[in-house]
Amino acid sequence: MGTTLLERPEKTEQKGSKLFVPDYIFVEPHALNYPLGKELYQRFQAEGIPMQMTTSHNQVRGIPGDTEVEKYRNAKRTLVIGVRKTLKFETSKPSAEYAIPLATGCAAHCHYCYLNTNIGTKPYVRVYVNTDEILAQAEKYIQERPGEITRFEAACTSDPVSIEHLTGNLKRAIEFMGQQEFGRLRFVTKFHHVDSLLDAKHNKHTRFRFSMNADYVIKNFEPGTSSFHQRLEAAGKVAKAGYPLGFILAPLYWFEGWEAGYTDLLERLRSQLVPEAMEDLTFELIQHRFTKIAKSLILQRYPKTKLEMKEEERKYKWGKYGKGKYVYPDIQAKALQAHLESEIARLFPQARVEYFT
């Protein structure tokens, strides 16, 4: 696996580029019945990281902090080692047919992240050790669609690259999908720690995507992630390793000078990407959105954020289960879409835009 579970993470001084090392660890007893759970337990025990048992990865209590902000920040530094009991996969349109649950939560501090809603009360990082059961369930879903490609999104509830050095689960999933005639894997990351994945037997069945954005967005709203340059360099490595490559430009954000900002982003991508990346390149465009719950949590957790969330300046878009979110009004959304699609066509004529939402 590139990095084994018993190796200490690499050290680097660049801000936002360090591998995630938890400050606190909770372990479900049943996780110790699985080889990965046992390995992780032994590793962290040897490293002396505070560790305690918990009855369920959904019921973690005892994360320190005197205020809600402190508890939240400490939760982001907390790892929970658990067993994924629910093996019913959620749908993941428009990206894929299903979300494959390898982990939940993320240690980064992106202000706008939709996980502020999805896992609002449980912001800690959860890794699941029953990987074989999860992959077996994925195979069942593939078999239910004979003769059709079934795509699985591995980054719906986490950034799997950010914790790959701990579990190796992403590489296992990549190599599993490489053996499936009709199975495909997709994931997106804001991190550059890709070296352990470069020798995976992917058989071009995994699309490796990087989340990119204008400098204004990365600088103001994405603390704790790898830099634009680090992500771009990692994208080059991934393309040279034969993976189909993609970029998710999200959230597309309306700020002063946004047109020049996004043109600059795409021009830098074009000038610095390795030739191999152009062979099968995709873009996904997602405008900024928020829910009432997310807005409340974001303002509580990042009280100094510059993120604009004025409901009166947005359009309310209904979603599934009778819930909705605030997106840009049609005029702004169409302007964002037209500009990005035009610039992508100019700079990447062979690439395809998979969707705008």
N, C-alpha and C positions, 0 to 999 in steps of 0.2 A: 504494500500500500504506500508508497512514498513516505509518509510519516506514520510511524507505528504508534500505538496507544501508549507505549511506555517511554516515548521520547518527550523531552520538554519542548514546548513551542519555541520557535525561533524568536530572537529579540531584534527589534528594529526601532529606530528613534523617530521615524517619520510619523507625524500625528495621524491618527485614524487608520494606521496600517498594521497595528499589532494584532496578533492572533488573540482570540478570545480565551482568557483564562478566568474561570469563575472565582469569586470570593467566597461563595457559600454553595453548598450542595445538599440536595435532598434526594433520597433514594426510596423508591417503592420496594418493599420486600420481594415481590414477585419478580422484579427486574434481575435479582441475583440468580434466578433460575435459567437465565440466558447467558451464553458465553460473553457477549458484549457487555452486558450489565455487570458481570463479575469482573471483567477486565477494567472497566471504568472505575468501579468501586476500589479495586486494589491499587490502581494508579493514583487516584486522588488521596487515598489513605496514606500512601507512601509520601506524597507531596505535602501532607499535613494541612490540607485545606479543610476548614470546618465542615463537618458532614453529619447529617442526622436522618433518621428514617421518617417516612411520611406514609400515611395509609393510601393516599391517592395523589397522582400528579395534578388532579383537579382541586385538591383541598390542601394546599401548602400554607402552613401557618408558621409564624415565628421569624419572618424576614425582618431584620432590624430597621429602625428608623423612627425618629420622634415626630416627623411630619409626613404628610402624604407624599410630598415631593421626595423626601429622603427615602421613604419606603419604595417609591417607584424606581428611583435610581439604583437602590440596592437590589431590587428585583431584577433589574436589567443585568446585574452582575451575578445572578443566581442561576445555577443549572439544576434541573430536575431530571433524574434518570428514571424513566418509567416504561410501562408496557401499554401499547396502543390496544385498548380492548375493543373499541368500535372499529370494525373493519369495513363498514359501509363508506365508500368514498363519496365526497361531495362532487357536484359538477363544477366545471371551471371554464365556462364560456366567457369570452370568445377564444381564449388561449388554447383550451384543450377539452377533451371529453370529461376527464376526471382530474381531481386533485389527489396526488399520492402523498399520504401523511407520514413523512420521514421525521419531522420535527415541528415544533410550534414555538413561536416567539423569536425575538431577535435582539441582540445586544446593542445594535446601533441606535442612534437617537434622531432619526428623521422626523422632523416636526409634523409633517403632513401624513404620516403613515396610516393606512386604513386599519392596521392592527390595533390602533388606539380604540377602534370600535369593536373589532372582531374578538380581541382577547383583552378588552379593557381592564377587567378586574384581575387578570392573570398575566402580567407582563413579563414574567420570568421565562427563561429558555427551557423548553422541554425536549429531550431527545428520547426516541423510542428504540428499544433494544430488540424487539421481536421482529427484526427486519425480514426474516424468511417468511413469516406469516403475512406480512404486508405485501411482499412481492408475489406470494402465492395468490393473494386476493386480486392483485393486478392482473395476473395471468387468467383468472376466471373472467374478469371483465373483458379481456381481449377475446376469449373464447365465445363470449356472448354476442360478438359482432364478427362472425365468420366472413373472411374475405375483405374486411374493411380495416383501415388503419385506425387504431385507437391511441389517442395521445394522452399522456399523463403530465400534469404540471406539478413540479416538486417544490415550487416556491410560493405557494398560495398563503401559507401561514408562517413562513420563516425565510431566512436567507441561508440555504443549505451549504453554500461554500464557506460561510463564516464559522461553521462548526464541524466541517469535514475532517479537520485535523484531530478532532476528538473521537468521532465515531467511524469514519470510513463508509458510512451508509450511502453516500451519494455515488461513490465509485461502484459499490455493489449494485445499486440500481441501474447505473449506466451499463455495466457489463451484463446484467440480466436482460435489459431491453435490447442490447446488441444481439442477443440470441433469439429474440422474438421477431418472427417474420412480419407480424402486423402490429407490433407494439412500438411506440415512440415516446421518448422522454423529453421534457422541456423544463428549463429552470432559468431564473434570472438572478443576478448578483450585483452587489455594489462593492465587492471585495476582489482582491487580486491574488489570493492564495490558491492558485490553480495547479501548482506543479505536481501534486500527487495524482491529479486526474489526467495528465497528459499522455500517460502510457496505457490508459484504460482501453479495453477492447470494445469500442463503442459502435463499430460497424456503420458509422454515420446515422445511427438511429437516435442520437441525442442532439437536440439543438441547444447550444450553449449561448445564453444571451446575457448582455451586460446592460444595466440601467445607466443611462447617460443623461446629462442635463446641461443647461447653460450655466456658466460660472456663477451667476447671481444665485441660482437655486442651490447648487452644491455648497457654496460658501455660507449661505444663510440658513439652510434648512436640513443639511445632511451631516451633522457632526458624528464622529465615530465610524466613518466609512473610509474606504480607500480613495485616494485622489483621482481626478480625471485621468491624469497621466498614468497612474498605476493601473487603472482599469483598462486603458487603451493598450498598454504594454501587455497585459494579461490576455486581452482579446487577440493580439497578434500571436501569442504562444498557442492559444486554443485553435486558431485557424491553421497554424502550421502543423498542429497535431491531427488535422483532418476533420475536426468537428464542423458541422454546419453552424454558422454564426448568426447572431441576431442582436439588434439593439432595441431596447425599450426606452423611448423618450417619454419619461413620466416623472412627476406630473408636469404636463405642459402648463406653464404658469404665466399669467399676464402681469408683467412688470414693465416699468419704464425702460424702453429700449429692447423689448423682447424680440422684435424681428431681427435686429442686428445680433442679439445674443444667441439666438438659435441658428442663424446663418453661420456665425463664428464657430459654434459647436460642430456643425456638419462639415464645414470647411477643414477644421482641424482633424476630424475623423478621416476625411478623404485624403488629406495630405500625409497622414501618419500611419494609416492602416497598411498592413502587408498585403501583397497581391493575392495571396491565397484566400484572404477574407472576402474578396469580391465574387468568388465562384458561386456561392449560394447564400446570399445575404438578405436578411429580412429586417423590417422595421415595424414596431408597434407603437401607436400614438395614443396616449391616455391623458386627457385633460384633468386638471386639478379638480377634486371634488371633496366634499366633507359632509358628515351628518351632524345633527344637533348634538348627539352624544359625543362624537369625536371632537367637535369644537370645544365643548365644555372641558373634556379631559386634556386636550392640547393646551388650552389657556391655563389650566391648573398646573400642568407638568412643565410647561415652557412659558412662564409668565412674560418673558421679554421677547417672545417670538415676533418676527416681522410678518408672519403669515397672515394674509388678508382673508378674512372669513366673514364678510358682511352679507348676511342673508338677503338683505334688500337689493343687493347688486347681483344676485345669482338667480338661476332658474331652478325650480324644484323638479327633480326627475324621479318618477316613481320606479321602484325596483320590485323584486320578487318578495313575497310574504307581506305585501302591503306596506313595505318600508321604502323610503326614498332618500335621496341625497341632493345636495346643492351643487350644481355644475355652472359653467359659464352660460350666459344668455346666447341664443342662437347666433347672433351677429359676431360675438367674440369667438365662439367655438368654431364657426365656419372660417373666420379669419386665421385662427391658429392652424386649422386643418389645411387650408389652402396654401398658406405660406410654407408649412413643413413639407407637404406633399410636393410642392413645386421645387423646393430646394433639394429634396431627396432625388427627384427625377433628374435635376440638373447635374448633381454631383455623383449620384449612384444609379445611372440609367438601367443597370441590369438587376438592381435590387427590387424587391416587392414590398409594398406597404400592406401588412396583413389586415389591419383595421385601424379606425380612429373611433374612440369612444369617450 
